[in-house]
Amino acid sequence: MKLSIIAPTTEEIVLKSATGSVSAKSTTGKLRASTKSGTISIDRHSGPIDARANDGRIDIVGAMETVQATTVTGTIRVAIADDHDQPFTIESRNGAVRG
């Protein structure tokens, strides 16, 4: 099942999935994305990002503010936007990390 939501500028977005992928594209505000088993994909988000996967990959492209990405088993890839000067934390217990 796939669910798409189109919304105006928001202060906070929370995306959760138990056994599926979550994604956000060109969104704003504080973003919290989590999945127990699946991929998290975030593309060109303007606002702080907190992404957590238990067993899955995290891909973040064009991050413009602070990033915290954590996975227990999976790869994390973060590509920050040009002129990005905000802190970011990337942690994987069992998987590759690419910044």
N, CA, C and O atoms as a CHARMM CRD file, in Angstrom:
* protein
*
  396
    1    1 MET  N      0.83300  -1.17000   0.00000 PROA 1      0.00000
    2    1 MET  CA     0.00000   0.00000   0.00000 PROA 1      0.00000
    3    1 MET  C      0.88400   1.24200   0.00000 PROA 1      0.00000
    4    1 MET  O      1.88600   1.29000   0.71400 PROA 1      0.00000
    5    2 LYS  N      0.52600   2.22900  -0.78200 PROA 2      0.00000
    6    2 LYS  CA     1.27900   3.47700  -0.85400 PROA 2      0.00000
    7    2 LYS  C      0.33400   4.62000  -0.52100 PROA 2      0.00000
    8    2 LYS  O     -0.79000   4.67700  -1.02000 PROA 2      0.00000
    9    3 LEU  N      0.80000   5.52600   0.32400 PROA 3      0.00000
   10    3 LEU  CA     0.01000   6.68700   0.73300 PROA 3      0.00000
   11    3 LEU  C      0.81200   7.93800   0.42600 PROA 3      0.00000
   12    3 LEU  O      1.95400   8.06300   0.86700 PROA 3      0.00000
   13    4 SER  N      0.23500   8.86000  -0.31900 PROA 4      0.00000
   14    4 SER  CA     0.88200  10.12900  -0.64000 PROA 4      0.00000
   15    4 SER  C      0.08500  11.26400  -0.01700 PROA 4      0.00000
   16    4 SER  O     -1.14400  11.28700  -0.09400 PROA 4      0.00000
   17    5 ILE  N      0.78400  12.19800   0.59400 PROA 5      0.00000
   18    5 ILE  CA     0.14700  13.35300   1.21300 PROA 5      0.00000
   19    5 ILE  C      0.78700  14.60900   0.64800 PROA 5      0.00000
   20    5 ILE  O      2.01100  14.74500   0.66300 PROA 5      0.00000
   21    6 ILE  N     -0.02100  15.51600   0.15500 PROA 6      0.00000
   22    6 ILE  CA     0.45900  16.80900  -0.32700 PROA 6      0.00000
   23    6 ILE  C     -0.06100  17.84800   0.64800 PROA 6      0.00000
   24    6 ILE  O     -1.26800  17.95300   0.87100 PROA 6      0.00000
   25    7 ALA  N      0.86400  18.62600   1.23800 PROA 7      0.00000
   26    7 ALA  CA     0.46600  19.57100   2.27800 PROA 7      0.00000
   27    7 ALA  C      1.21100  20.88800   2.09800 PROA 7      0.00000
   28    7 ALA  O      2.29900  20.91400   1.52300 PROA 7      0.00000
   29    8 PRO  N      0.63000  21.98200   2.58900 PROA 8      0.00000
   30    8 PRO  CA     1.34000  23.26100   2.57000 PROA 8      0.00000
   31    8 PRO  C      2.48200  23.22900   3.58900 PROA 8      0.00000
   32    8 PRO  O      2.70500  22.21100   4.24500 PROA 8      0.00000
   33    9 THR  N      3.18300  24.31400   3.71500 PROA 9      0.00000
   34    9 THR  CA     4.27000  24.42300   4.68300 PROA 9      0.00000
   35    9 THR  C      3.75800  24.02700   6.06800 PROA 9      0.00000
   36    9 THR  O      2.69600  24.47300   6.50100 PROA 9      0.00000
   37   10 THR  N      4.52400  23.18900   6.75000 PROA 10     0.00000
   38   10 THR  CA     4.12400  22.71700   8.06800 PROA 10     0.00000
   39   10 THR  C      5.23900  22.96300   9.07900 PROA 10     0.00000
   40   10 THR  O      6.40000  23.14800   8.71500 PROA 10     0.00000
   41   11 GLU  N      4.86100  22.96000  10.35400 PROA 11     0.00000
   42   11 GLU  CA     5.85700  23.11600  11.41600 PROA 11     0.00000
   43   11 GLU  C      6.53100  21.80000  11.74700 PROA 11     0.00000
   44   11 GLU  O      7.71300  21.77500  12.09100 PROA 11     0.00000
   45   12 GLU  N      5.77500  20.68300  11.64400 PROA 12     0.00000
   46   12 GLU  CA     6.33600  19.37800  11.98100 PROA 12     0.00000
   47   12 GLU  C      5.66700  18.28200  11.17000 PROA 12     0.00000
   48   12 GLU  O      4.45300  18.28600  10.96700 PROA 12     0.00000
   49   13 ILE  N      6.48800  17.34100  10.71000 PROA 13     0.00000
   50   13 ILE  CA     6.00300  16.17800   9.97700 PROA 13     0.00000
   51   13 ILE  C      6.52400  14.94000  10.69700 PROA 13     0.00000
   52   13 ILE  O      7.71000  14.85700  11.01700 PROA 13     0.00000
   53   14 VAL  N      5.63800  13.97800  10.95100 PROA 14     0.00000
   54   14 VAL  CA     6.02600  12.71300  11.56600 PROA 14     0.00000
   55   14 VAL  C      5.59000  11.59300  10.63500 PROA 14     0.00000
   56   14 VAL  O      4.40100  11.44600  10.34900 PROA 14     0.00000
   57   15 LEU  N      6.55300  10.79900  10.16000 PROA 15     0.00000
   58   15 LEU  CA     6.28100   9.66900   9.27500 PROA 15     0.00000
   59   15 LEU  C      6.76500   8.39900   9.96200 PROA 15     0.00000
   60   15 LEU  O      7.93500   8.30400  10.33200 PROA 15     0.00000
   61   16 LYS  N      5.86600   7.41100  10.14000 PROA 16     0.00000
   62   16 LYS  CA     6.23100   6.15400  10.79900 PROA 16     0.00000
   63   16 LYS  C      5.71600   4.97700   9.99100 PROA 16     0.00000
   64   16 LYS  O      4.64400   5.03500   9.38900 PROA 16     0.00000
   65   17 SER  N      6.50600   3.90000   9.98900 PROA 17     0.00000
   66   17 SER  CA     6.09800   2.67300   9.32900 PROA 17     0.00000
   67   17 SER  C      6.66200   1.49500  10.10000 PROA 17     0.00000
   68   17 SER  O      7.79000   1.54900  10.59000 PROA 17     0.00000
   69   18 ALA  N      5.88200   0.43600  10.20700 PROA 18     0.00000
   70   18 ALA  CA     6.36900  -0.76700  10.87700 PROA 18     0.00000
   71   18 ALA  C      7.16800  -1.63100   9.90300 PROA 18     0.00000
   72   18 ALA  O      8.29700  -2.01900  10.20600 PROA 18     0.00000
   73   19 THR  N      6.59800  -1.93600   8.74200 PROA 19     0.00000
   74   19 THR  CA     7.27500  -2.81300   7.78800 PROA 19     0.00000
   75   19 THR  C      7.20400  -2.25800   6.37200 PROA 19     0.00000
   76   19 THR  O      6.87000  -2.97900   5.43100 PROA 19     0.00000
   77   20 GLY  N      7.50900  -1.01100   6.22700 PROA 20     0.00000
   78   20 GLY  CA     7.49300  -0.40800   4.90400 PROA 20     0.00000
   79   20 GLY  C      8.40000   0.79500   4.85100 PROA 20     0.00000
   80   20 GLY  O      8.95800   1.21300   5.86600 PROA 20     0.00000
   81   21 SER  N      8.54500   1.34600   3.67300 PROA 21     0.00000
   82   21 SER  CA     9.40600   2.50100   3.46000 PROA 21     0.00000
   83   21 SER  C      8.64100   3.79700   3.67600 PROA 21     0.00000
   84   21 SER  O      7.42000   3.84200   3.52500 PROA 21     0.00000
   85   22 VAL  N      9.36900   4.85000   4.03000 PROA 22     0.00000
   86   22 VAL  CA     8.79700   6.19100   4.13200 PROA 22     0.00000
   87   22 VAL  C      9.67300   7.14600   3.33900 PROA 22     0.00000
   88   22 VAL  O     10.88900   6.97300   3.25700 PROA 22     0.00000
   89   23 SER  N      9.03500   8.16500   2.75200 PROA 23     0.00000
   90   23 SER  CA     9.81400   9.13500   1.99800 PROA 23     0.00000
   91   23 SER  C      9.16800  10.51100   2.08900 PROA 23     0.00000
   92   23 SER  O      7.95900  10.64600   2.27600 PROA 23     0.00000
   93   24 ALA  N     10.01600  11.52700   1.94900 PROA 24     0.00000
   94   24 ALA  CA     9.56800  12.91700   1.94000 PROA 24     0.00000
   95   24 ALA  C     10.38800  13.64700   0.88700 PROA 24     0.00000
   96   24 ALA  O     11.59700  13.44600   0.76900 PROA 24     0.00000
   97   25 LYS  N      9.70600  14.50000   0.12000 PROA 25     0.00000
   98   25 LYS  CA    10.40000  15.23200  -0.93900 PROA 25     0.00000
   99   25 LYS  C      9.94700  16.68700  -0.92000 PROA 25     0.00000
  100   25 LYS  O      8.75100  16.97800  -0.94600 PROA 25     0.00000
  101   26 SER  N     10.92500  17.60300  -0.87300 PROA 26     0.00000
  102   26 SER  CA    10.66900  19.04700  -0.90400 PROA 26     0.00000
  103   26 SER  C      9.70500  19.47400   0.19500 PROA 26     0.00000
  104   26 SER  O      8.73700  20.18900  -0.06500 PROA 26     0.00000
  105   27 THR  N      9.97200  19.03500   1.42400 PROA 27     0.00000
  106   27 THR  CA     9.12900  19.37500   2.57000 PROA 27     0.00000
  107   27 THR  C      9.84100  20.39600   3.45800 PROA 27     0.00000
  108   27 THR  O     11.03200  20.65800   3.29400 PROA 27     0.00000
  109   28 THR  N      9.08700  20.96700   4.40300 PROA 28     0.00000
  110   28 THR  CA     9.64600  21.96000   5.31800 PROA 28     0.00000
  111   28 THR  C      9.21100  21.65300   6.74600 PROA 28     0.00000
  112   28 THR  O      8.29900  20.85700   6.97300 PROA 28     0.00000
  113   29 GLY  N      9.87400  22.29500   7.70300 PROA 29     0.00000
  114   29 GLY  CA     9.54800  22.10100   9.11100 PROA 29     0.00000
  115   29 GLY  C     10.37900  20.98900   9.71700 PROA 29     0.00000
  116   29 GLY  O     11.24600  20.41800   9.05400 PROA 29     0.00000
  117   30 LYS  N     10.11500  20.68300  10.97500 PROA 30     0.00000
  118   30 LYS  CA    10.81500  19.59500  11.65300 PROA 30     0.00000
  119   30 LYS  C     10.29200  18.27600  11.09500 PROA 30     0.00000
  120   30 LYS  O      9.08100  18.06400  11.02600 PROA 30     0.00000
  121   31 LEU  N     11.21200  17.38200  10.69400 PROA 31     0.00000
  122   31 LEU  CA    10.82400  16.09700  10.10700 PROA 31     0.00000
  123   31 LEU  C     11.35400  14.96600  10.96800 PROA 31     0.00000
  124   31 LEU  O     12.55400  14.87800  11.22800 PROA 31     0.00000
  125   32 ARG  N     10.44100  14.09400  11.41200 PROA 32     0.00000
  126   32 ARG  CA    10.81400  12.87600  12.12200 PROA 32     0.00000
  127   32 ARG  C     10.29600  11.69600  11.30700 PROA 32     0.00000
  128   32 ARG  O      9.09300  11.56700  11.08000 PROA 32     0.00000
  129   33 ALA  N     11.21400  10.83900  10.86900 PROA 33     0.00000
  130   33 ALA  CA    10.85200   9.67700  10.06100 PROA 33     0.00000
  131   33 ALA  C     11.42100   8.42800  10.72100 PROA 33     0.00000
  132   33 ALA  O     12.58400   8.40400  11.12300 PROA 33     0.00000
  133   34 SER  N     10.58500   7.38400  10.83100 PROA 34     0.00000
  134   34 SER  CA    11.07000   6.14500  11.43700 PROA 34     0.00000
  135   34 SER  C     10.39300   4.94500  10.79600 PROA 34     0.00000
  136   34 SER  O      9.25200   5.01800  10.33900 PROA 34     0.00000
  137   35 THR  N     11.13200   3.83300  10.77400 PROA 35     0.00000
  138   35 THR  CA    10.60700   2.56300  10.29100 PROA 35     0.00000
  139   35 THR  C     11.32700   1.43400  11.01300 PROA 35     0.00000
  140   35 THR  O     12.52000   1.52600  11.30400 PROA 35     0.00000
  141   36 LYS  N     10.59100   0.37500  11.29600 PROA 36     0.00000
  142   36 LYS  CA    11.21600  -0.79500  11.91100 PROA 36     0.00000
  143   36 LYS  C     11.92900  -1.62400  10.85500 PROA 36     0.00000
  144   36 LYS  O     13.01700  -2.14400  11.10400 PROA 36     0.00000
  145   37 SER  N     11.32700  -1.75100   9.68200 PROA 37     0.00000
  146   37 SER  CA    11.91600  -2.53800   8.60800 PROA 37     0.00000
  147   37 SER  C     11.54900  -1.90500   7.27400 PROA 37     0.00000
  148   37 SER  O     10.47100  -2.15800   6.73600 PROA 37     0.00000
  149   38 GLY  N     12.44200  -1.08700   6.74500 PROA 38     0.00000
  150   38 GLY  CA    12.18600  -0.41200   5.48600 PROA 38     0.00000
  151   38 GLY  C     13.18000   0.71400   5.26500 PROA 38     0.00000
  152   38 GLY  O     14.02300   0.99500   6.11800 PROA 38     0.00000
  153   39 THR  N     13.07200   1.34600   4.12200 PROA 39     0.00000
  154   39 THR  CA    13.96900   2.42800   3.73000 PROA 39     0.00000
  155   39 THR  C     13.35800   3.77900   4.07900 PROA 39     0.00000
  156   39 THR  O     12.14500   3.96500   3.98000 PROA 39     0.00000
  157   40 ILE  N     14.20500   4.71700   4.48700 PROA 40     0.00000
  158   40 ILE  CA    13.80500   6.11300   4.66300 PROA 40     0.00000
  159   40 ILE  C     14.51400   6.91700   3.58800 PROA 40     0.00000
  160   40 ILE  O     15.74100   6.89000   3.49200 PROA 40     0.00000
  161   41 SER  N     13.73300   7.64100   2.76900 PROA 41     0.00000
  162   41 SER  CA    14.28900   8.49000   1.71800 PROA 41     0.00000
  163   41 SER  C     13.80200   9.91500   1.93300 PROA 41     0.00000
  164   41 SER  O     12.59800  10.16500   1.99100 PROA 41     0.00000
  165   42 ILE  N     14.74200  10.84600   2.05100 PROA 42     0.00000
  166   42 ILE  CA    14.40700  12.25500   2.23900 PROA 42     0.00000
  167   42 ILE  C     15.17100  13.05400   1.19900 PROA 42     0.00000
  168   42 ILE  O     16.39200  12.94500   1.08800 PROA 42     0.00000
  169   43 ASP  N     14.43400  13.86700   0.42900 PROA 43     0.00000
  170   43 ASP  CA    15.03200  14.61300  -0.67000 PROA 43     0.00000
  171   43 ASP  C     14.66600  16.09300  -0.54000 PROA 43     0.00000
  172   43 ASP  O     13.48800  16.44900  -0.55700 PROA 43     0.00000
  173   44 ARG  N     15.67400  16.94600  -0.41000 PROA 44     0.00000
  174   44 ARG  CA    15.53100  18.40700  -0.36200 PROA 44     0.00000
  175   44 ARG  C     14.56700  18.87700   0.73100 PROA 44     0.00000
  176   44 ARG  O     13.59400  19.57900   0.45500 PROA 44     0.00000
  177   45 HSD  N     14.84800  18.48400   1.95300 PROA 45     0.00000
  178   45 HSD  CA    14.02600  18.92500   3.07800 PROA 45     0.00000
  179   45 HSD  C     14.63100  20.18200   3.69800 PROA 45     0.00000
  180   45 HSD  O     15.84200  20.25900   3.90400 PROA 45     0.00000
  181   46 SER  N     13.78400  21.16300   3.99400 PROA 46     0.00000
  182   46 SER  CA    14.21700  22.39900   4.63300 PROA 46     0.00000
  183   46 SER  C     13.71400  22.40300   6.06900 PROA 46     0.00000
  184   46 SER  O     12.55700  22.72900   6.33400 PROA 46     0.00000
  185   47 GLY  N     14.58500  22.04000   6.97700 PROA 47     0.00000
  186   47 GLY  CA    14.24800  21.95500   8.39000 PROA 47     0.00000
  187   47 GLY  C     15.06500  20.84500   9.03000 PROA 47     0.00000
  188   47 GLY  O     15.72600  20.08200   8.32500 PROA 47     0.00000
  189   48 PRO  N     15.03200  20.74000  10.35800 PROA 48     0.00000
  190   48 PRO  CA    15.78000  19.68600  11.04000 PROA 48     0.00000
  191   48 PRO  C     15.22900  18.29900  10.69200 PROA 48     0.00000
  192   48 PRO  O     14.02300  18.12900  10.51100 PROA 48     0.00000
  193   49 ILE  N     16.12300  17.31500  10.60100 PROA 49     0.00000
  194   49 ILE  CA    15.74500  15.93900  10.25800 PROA 49     0.00000
  195   49 ILE  C     16.19400  14.99900  11.36100 PROA 49     0.00000
  196   49 ILE  O     17.33300  15.06500  11.82300 PROA 49     0.00000
  197   50 ASP  N     15.27600  14.11100  11.78600 PROA 50     0.00000
  198   50 ASP  CA    15.57900  13.02200  12.71200 PROA 50     0.00000
  199   50 ASP  C     15.05600  11.74800  12.06100 PROA 50     0.00000
  200   50 ASP  O     13.84800  11.51000  12.04500 PROA 50     0.00000
  201   51 ALA  N     15.96200  10.92300  11.52000 PROA 51     0.00000
  202   51 ALA  CA    15.58400   9.69700  10.80800 PROA 51     0.00000
  203   51 ALA  C     16.13600   8.49000  11.55900 PROA 51     0.00000
  204   51 ALA  O     17.32300   8.42600  11.87900 PROA 51     0.00000
  205   52 ARG  N     15.23700   7.52400  11.83600 PROA 52     0.00000
  206   52 ARG  CA    15.64000   6.33200  12.59100 PROA 52     0.00000
  207   52 ARG  C     15.06000   5.08000  11.94900 PROA 52     0.00000
  208   52 ARG  O     13.85300   4.98300  11.73100 PROA 52     0.00000
  209   53 ALA  N     15.94000   4.11400  11.64700 PROA 53     0.00000
  210   53 ALA  CA    15.50800   2.82900  11.08200 PROA 53     0.00000
  211   53 ALA  C     16.10300   1.71200  11.92300 PROA 53     0.00000
  212   53 ALA  O     17.27700   1.76300  12.29100 PROA 53     0.00000
  213   54 ASN  N     15.30700   0.71900  12.22300 PROA 54     0.00000
  214   54 ASN  CA    15.81700  -0.42700  12.95700 PROA 54     0.00000
  215   54 ASN  C     16.55700  -1.36300  11.99900 PROA 54     0.00000
  216   54 ASN  O     17.69500  -1.75100  12.26300 PROA 54     0.00000
  217   55 ASP  N     15.92300  -1.71800  10.90700 PROA 55     0.00000
  218   55 ASP  CA    16.51400  -2.60900   9.91200 PROA 55     0.00000
  219   55 ASP  C     16.21300  -2.03800   8.53200 PROA 55     0.00000
  220   55 ASP  O     15.26700  -2.46100   7.86800 PROA 55     0.00000
  221   56 GLY  N     17.02700  -1.07400   8.10800 PROA 56     0.00000
  222   56 GLY  CA    16.77500  -0.46600   6.80900 PROA 56     0.00000
  223   56 GLY  C     17.77600   0.61300   6.48100 PROA 56     0.00000
  224   56 GLY  O     18.56000   1.04800   7.32600 PROA 56     0.00000
  225   57 ARG  N     17.73100   1.03200   5.23700 PROA 57     0.00000
  226   57 ARG  CA    18.63600   2.04600   4.71000 PROA 57     0.00000
  227   57 ARG  C     18.03600   3.43000   4.92000 PROA 57     0.00000
  228   57 ARG  O     16.81600   3.59900   4.90700 PROA 57     0.00000
  229   58 ILE  N     18.91300   4.42700   5.11500 PROA 58     0.00000
  230   58 ILE  CA    18.49500   5.82300   5.20000 PROA 58     0.00000
  231   58 ILE  C     19.25300   6.60400   4.14400 PROA 58     0.00000
  232   58 ILE  O     20.48400   6.59600   4.12500 PROA 58     0.00000
  233   59 ASP  N     18.51400   7.28900   3.25000 PROA 59     0.00000
  234   59 ASP  CA    19.10300   8.14700   2.21700 PROA 59     0.00000
  235   59 ASP  C     18.56000   9.55400   2.39400 PROA 59     0.00000
  236   59 ASP  O     17.35000   9.77300   2.33600 PROA 59     0.00000
  237   60 ILE  N     19.45900  10.50900   2.60900 PROA 60     0.00000
  238   60 ILE  CA    19.07300  11.90800   2.76500 PROA 60     0.00000
  239   60 ILE  C     19.88100  12.72200   1.75900 PROA 60     0.00000
  240   60 ILE  O     21.11200  12.68900   1.76600 PROA 60     0.00000
  241   61 VAL  N     19.17700  13.45200   0.89500 PROA 61     0.00000
  242   61 VAL  CA    19.81700  14.25300  -0.15000 PROA 61     0.00000
  243   61 VAL  C     19.34500  15.69500  -0.01900 PROA 61     0.00000
  244   61 VAL  O     18.14900  15.94700   0.12500 PROA 61     0.00000
  245   62 GLY  N     20.26600  16.62700  -0.06900 PROA 62     0.00000
  246   62 GLY  CA    19.92100  18.04800  -0.04100 PROA 62     0.00000
  247   62 GLY  C     19.46500  18.54100   1.31500 PROA 62     0.00000
  248   62 GLY  O     18.60300  19.41700   1.39200 PROA 62     0.00000
  249   63 ALA  N     20.02400  17.99800   2.39100 PROA 63     0.00000
  250   63 ALA  CA    19.67800  18.44200   3.74300 PROA 63     0.00000
  251   63 ALA  C     20.12700  19.88500   3.93000 PROA 63     0.00000
  252   63 ALA  O     21.25600  20.23800   3.58800 PROA 63     0.00000
  253   64 MET  N     19.23700  20.72100   4.47600 PROA 64     0.00000
  254   64 MET  CA    19.53400  22.14100   4.61900 PROA 64     0.00000
  255   64 MET  C     19.73800  22.58300   6.06400 PROA 64     0.00000
  256   64 MET  O     20.21300  23.69100   6.31200 PROA 64     0.00000
  257   65 GLU  N     19.37800  21.71400   7.03000 PROA 65     0.00000
  258   65 GLU  CA    19.56600  22.05000   8.44200 PROA 65     0.00000
  259   65 GLU  C     20.14000  20.84700   9.16900 PROA 65     0.00000
  260   65 GLU  O     20.71300  19.96100   8.53600 PROA 65     0.00000
  261   66 THR  N     19.99600  20.80000  10.49200 PROA 66     0.00000
  262   66 THR  CA    20.58600  19.72200  11.28200 PROA 66     0.00000
  263   66 THR  C     20.03100  18.36600  10.86100 PROA 66     0.00000
  264   66 THR  O     18.86600  18.24000  10.48300 PROA 66     0.00000
  265   67 VAL  N     20.89600  17.35500  10.93700 PROA 67     0.00000
  266   67 VAL  CA    20.50900  15.98900  10.57800 PROA 67     0.00000
  267   67 VAL  C     20.96800  15.04100  11.66800 PROA 67     0.00000
  268   67 VAL  O     22.11200  15.09700  12.11800 PROA 67     0.00000
  269   68 GLN  N     20.05600  14.16500  12.09100 PROA 68     0.00000
  270   68 GLN  CA    20.40600  13.04200  12.94400 PROA 68     0.00000
  271   68 GLN  C     19.83100  11.80900  12.27700 PROA 68     0.00000
  272   68 GLN  O     18.61700  11.70700  12.09700 PROA 68     0.00000
  273   69 ALA  N     20.69600  10.86500  11.90700 PROA 69     0.00000
  274   69 ALA  CA    20.27500   9.64100  11.22800 PROA 69     0.00000
  275   69 ALA  C     20.88600   8.44700  11.94700 PROA 69     0.00000
  276   69 ALA  O     22.10100   8.37700  12.13100 PROA 69     0.00000
  277   70 THR  N     20.03500   7.50700  12.35100 PROA 70     0.00000
  278   70 THR  CA    20.48200   6.34600  13.11600 PROA 70     0.00000
  279   70 THR  C     19.81500   5.09400  12.57600 PROA 70     0.00000
  280   70 THR  O     18.60800   5.08600  12.33400 PROA 70     0.00000
  281   71 THR  N     20.60400   4.02300  12.38500 PROA 71     0.00000
  282   71 THR  CA    20.05600   2.72500  12.02500 PROA 71     0.00000
  283   71 THR  C     20.81600   1.64400  12.77700 PROA 71     0.00000
  284   71 THR  O     22.01100   1.77600  13.04000 PROA 71     0.00000
  285   72 VAL  N     20.10600   0.57200  13.12000 PROA 72     0.00000
  286   72 VAL  CA    20.75500  -0.55200  13.78500 PROA 72     0.00000
  287   72 VAL  C     21.45100  -1.41700  12.73800 PROA 72     0.00000
  288   72 VAL  O     22.63600  -1.72500  12.87200 PROA 72     0.00000
  289   73 THR  N     20.71700  -1.80700  11.69600 PROA 73     0.00000
  290   73 THR  CA    21.27700  -2.60800  10.61100 PROA 73     0.00000
  291   73 THR  C     20.89300  -1.95800   9.28700 PROA 73     0.00000
  292   73 THR  O     19.74200  -2.04900   8.85900 PROA 73     0.00000
  293   74 GLY  N     21.83400  -1.31500   8.65200 PROA 74     0.00000
  294   74 GLY  CA    21.55300  -0.68200   7.36500 PROA 74     0.00000
  295   74 GLY  C     22.56400   0.39800   7.04300 PROA 74     0.00000
  296   74 GLY  O     23.32900   0.83500   7.90300 PROA 74     0.00000
  297   75 THR  N     22.55300   0.81500   5.80500 PROA 75     0.00000
  298   75 THR  CA    23.45600   1.84900   5.30600 PROA 75     0.00000
  299   75 THR  C     22.82100   3.22200   5.46800 PROA 75     0.00000
  300   75 THR  O     21.60800   3.37600   5.32400 PROA 75     0.00000
  301   76 ILE  N     23.64900   4.21600   5.76800 PROA 76     0.00000
  302   76 ILE  CA    23.18800   5.60000   5.82500 PROA 76     0.00000
  303   76 ILE  C     23.99500   6.40600   4.82300 PROA 76     0.00000
  304   76 ILE  O     25.22300   6.32800   4.79100 PROA 76     0.00000
  305   77 ARG  N     23.28800   7.18800   3.99700 PROA 77     0.00000
  306   77 ARG  CA    23.94600   8.08300   3.04200 PROA 77     0.00000
  307   77 ARG  C     23.33300   9.46400   3.21000 PROA 77     0.00000
  308   77 ARG  O     22.11900   9.63200   3.09800 PROA 77     0.00000
  309   78 VAL  N     24.18000  10.45000   3.48200 PROA 78     0.00000
  310   78 VAL  CA    23.71700  11.82800   3.64800 PROA 78     0.00000
  311   78 VAL  C     24.49800  12.72700   2.70700 PROA 78     0.00000
  312   78 VAL  O     25.72900  12.72100   2.70700 PROA 78     0.00000
  313   79 ALA  N     23.77300  13.50600   1.89800 PROA 79     0.00000
  314   79 ALA  CA    24.37500  14.50800   1.02000 PROA 79     0.00000
  315   79 ALA  C     23.76200  15.84900   1.40800 PROA 79     0.00000
  316   79 ALA  O     22.58500  16.10100   1.14800 PROA 79     0.00000
  317   80 ILE  N     24.55800  16.69700   2.02300 PROA 80     0.00000
  318   80 ILE  CA    24.04100  17.98300   2.48300 PROA 80     0.00000
  319   80 ILE  C     23.98200  18.98800   1.34000 PROA 80     0.00000
  320   80 ILE  O     24.69500  18.86100   0.34400 PROA 80     0.00000
  321   81 ALA  N     23.12500  19.98200   1.49800 PROA 81     0.00000
  322   81 ALA  CA    22.97600  21.02700   0.48200 PROA 81     0.00000
  323   81 ALA  C     24.20900  21.92800   0.47400 PROA 81     0.00000
  324   81 ALA  O     24.94900  21.99000   1.45600 PROA 81     0.00000
  325   82 ASP  N     24.42200  22.62200  -0.63600 PROA 82     0.00000
  326   82 ASP  CA    25.50800  23.59200  -0.72000 PROA 82     0.00000
  327   82 ASP  C     25.33300  24.63800   0.37900 PROA 82     0.00000
  328   82 ASP  O     24.20500  24.96400   0.75000 PROA 82     0.00000
  329   83 ASP  N     26.42600  25.15900   0.89200 PROA 83     0.00000
  330   83 ASP  CA    26.43600  26.17900   1.94600 PROA 83     0.00000
  331   83 ASP  C     25.81400  25.69900   3.25100 PROA 83     0.00000
  332   83 ASP  O     25.38200  26.51600   4.06400 PROA 83     0.00000
  333   84 HSD  N     25.76200  24.40100   3.46000 PROA 84     0.00000
  334   84 HSD  CA    25.22600  23.83300   4.70700 PROA 84     0.00000
  335   84 HSD  C     26.25000  24.02000   5.80800 PROA 84     0.00000
  336   84 HSD  O     27.40600  23.62900   5.64900 PROA 84     0.00000
  337   85 ASP  N     25.84400  24.61200   6.92500 PROA 85     0.00000
  338   85 ASP  CA    26.78100  24.78200   8.03700 PROA 85     0.00000
  339   85 ASP  C     26.17300  24.31700   9.35400 PROA 85     0.00000
  340   85 ASP  O     26.62200  24.72900  10.42300 PROA 85     0.00000
  341   86 GLN  N     25.16100  23.46600   9.28600 PROA 86     0.00000
  342   86 GLN  CA    24.50400  22.93900  10.47500 PROA 86     0.00000
  343   86 GLN  C     25.13700  21.60700  10.86800 PROA 86     0.00000
  344   86 GLN  O     25.67000  20.90200  10.01100 PROA 86     0.00000
  345   87 PRO  N     25.08600  21.25100  12.15700 PROA 87     0.00000
  346   87 PRO  CA    25.67100  19.97800  12.59800 PROA 87     0.00000
  347   87 PRO  C     24.85500  18.78000  12.11200 PROA 87     0.00000
  348   87 PRO  O     23.65200  18.88500  11.87600 PROA 87     0.00000
  349   88 PHE  N     25.54000  17.63200  11.96700 PROA 88     0.00000
  350   88 PHE  CA    24.81900  16.41000  11.65700 PROA 88     0.00000
  351   88 PHE  C     25.47600  15.24100  12.36300 PROA 88     0.00000
  352   88 PHE  O     26.69000  15.22600  12.56700 PROA 88     0.00000
  353   89 THR  N     24.65200  14.24600  12.74100 PROA 89     0.00000
  354   89 THR  CA    25.11000  13.04900  13.41800 PROA 89     0.00000
  355   89 THR  C     24.60900  11.84400  12.63500 PROA 89     0.00000
  356   89 THR  O     23.41800  11.74200  12.33700 PROA 89     0.00000
  357   90 ILE  N     25.51300  10.93500  12.30400 PROA 90     0.00000
  358   90 ILE  CA    25.16700   9.73400  11.54700 PROA 90     0.00000
  359   90 ILE  C     25.70800   8.53400  12.32000 PROA 90     0.00000
  360   90 ILE  O     26.88900   8.48900  12.66700 PROA 90     0.00000
  361   91 GLU  N     24.82500   7.55100  12.58800 PROA 91     0.00000
  362   91 GLU  CA    25.25900   6.39100  13.35900 PROA 91     0.00000
  363   91 GLU  C     24.59900   5.12000  12.82400 PROA 91     0.00000
  364   91 GLU  O     23.37900   5.05700  12.66900 PROA 91     0.00000
  365   92 SER  N     25.42500   4.10900  12.54500 PROA 92     0.00000
  366   92 SER  CA    24.93500   2.80100  12.14900 PROA 92     0.00000
  367   92 SER  C     25.68200   1.75700  12.96200 PROA 92     0.00000
  368   92 SER  O     26.91300   1.75000  12.97100 PROA 92     0.00000
  369   93 ARG  N     24.96800   0.88500  13.63700 PROA 93     0.00000
  370   93 ARG  CA    25.62600  -0.15800  14.44500 PROA 93     0.00000
  371   93 ARG  C     26.19000  -1.26600  13.56800 PROA 93     0.00000
  372   93 ARG  O     27.21600  -1.86000  13.90000 PROA 93     0.00000
  373   94 ASN  N     25.52400  -1.54900  12.44400 PROA 94     0.00000
  374   94 ASN  CA    25.96700  -2.62100  11.57100 PROA 94     0.00000
  375   94 ASN  C     25.65800  -2.25600  10.12000 PROA 94     0.00000
  376   94 ASN  O     24.71400  -2.78800   9.53700 PROA 94     0.00000
  377   95 GLY  N     26.44500  -1.35400   9.53400 PROA 95     0.00000
  378   95 GLY  CA    26.22700  -0.94900   8.15900 PROA 95     0.00000
  379   95 GLY  C     27.14600   0.20200   7.79400 PROA 95     0.00000
  380   95 GLY  O     27.75800   0.82000   8.66500 PROA 95     0.00000
  381   96 ALA  N     27.24100   0.48400   6.51800 PROA 96     0.00000
  382   96 ALA  CA    28.11700   1.54000   6.01200 PROA 96     0.00000
  383   96 ALA  C     27.51900   2.91400   6.25800 PROA 96     0.00000
  384   96 ALA  O     26.30000   3.08100   6.29800 PROA 96     0.00000
  385   97 VAL  N     28.40200   3.90000   6.42300 PROA 97     0.00000
  386   97 VAL  CA    27.99700   5.29800   6.60200 PROA 97     0.00000
  387   97 VAL  C     28.72700   6.11600   5.55200 PROA 97     0.00000
  388   97 VAL  O     29.94900   6.04200   5.42600 PROA 97     0.00000
  389   98 ARG  N     27.94300   6.91700   4.78200 PROA 98     0.00000
  390   98 ARG  CA    28.54300   7.77500   3.75400 PROA 98     0.00000
  391   98 ARG  C     28.00400   9.18000   3.91700 PROA 98     0.00000
  392   98 ARG  O     26.79300   9.39700   3.94400 PROA 98     0.00000
  393   99 GLY  N     28.91700  10.13200   4.02400 PROA 99     0.00000
  394   99 GLY  CA    28.48900  11.52500   4.19400 PROA 99     0.00000
  395   99 GLY  C     28.94400  12.37600   3.04200 PROA 99     0.00000
  396   99 GLY  O     28.67300  13.57600   3.01700 PROA 99     0.00000
